[in-house]
Amino acid sequence: MLKRLLAGWLGLLLMIVSSMAGAEPAHYKIVTGPERGTYIQIGQDLSKWVAQPAGIDLDVVASKGSAENVQRMRFEPGVKLALVQSDVYQAYIDMANAGNADAGTAIRPLRLIMPLYDEEINVVVRADSPMKTFADIKDKSISVGLIGSGTAQSATTLYHLMFGQAIPEQNIQHLSNEDALAALIVKKVDVAIIVVGQPAKLFTDMNPELLQQIRPLRVDPNAPETARAKQTYFPATLRATSYPNWLKEDVPTLTVKAFLVTYDYGLRDTVGNLNHFADSLCANFDNLQEHGHPKWKQVKLELPTLVRGWKYYGPVEKHLRVCIANRSAGIKAATAQAQAAQKPHAACTDQERLLLLCK
């Protein structure tokens, strides 16, 4: 019923978006993450279900992760969109506010389009390790992810929050996700920290025999280290249903938010194309949730109030807020109609039956 009531304005929006696709497409890039991570799949979904109908040829580019994405978003020609973790974005803002000119140059012109979903922090050890919880990784050798990746920022921030100190330099290794798991299995590191949205191809595509040699640590909700970590990160769960070949039960963990980011563009063509992208995102949001990566089901089409120093991209924000208001109005109308349909009707008279006026 809701879809029928929304069909009018959504249909019009789709017609407008479709007409844009007939023009010569704009050629843009979105920087994402590693080849077997979640970010690159989210980028592919945006390219197929949002950019293409909006008349934008969106090239999905792999990267080390969030920190690299900030730099490429800011300085690389053609990069108009990026996926960035919230703790990385905040770290740039904090460094800029502390007087780091390079951080300020990189982050201050960037703008948010919308929040996406939570990415789980996987703290992985060997299956035979005596470690049980996050609090056990103190003074262990740890792969924190490649320099420039969001994982590296999350891993180092998490450790500092939990233990009040940086990871000792001799204990850090900067390995890719795949190399970190390989190093873990052959005992070259004790811990591999990997930030990725579930279900992640990194684990679902992994050789089952190798997968059984590793396991994720749990978050102890009562540990003081956990309380300190929650200053920045939030409770989450690695679900056994996400990794049926790996987990026998759900595992409590922590999470970080992913954001879709752009630049504070002022050129008319670019502003127009990004507005078309926003309209298409609204019109095709149900397609993303139905056909895209499972993480899309966690995304809400909403623009929450931002923390200080964070800003939405104004032109796109206006388009999305109109979309959100229209969808909300459609939901209210559908609810009212459904309630009216459930109300009992008065008994029909003989005359009403003869005139076919009874429903």
Summary of the structure (lengths in Angstrom):
residues: 359
radius of gyration: 23.9
end to end distance: 18.4
largest distance: 91.6
contacts: 1183
relative contact order: 0.16
helix: 48%
strand: 19%
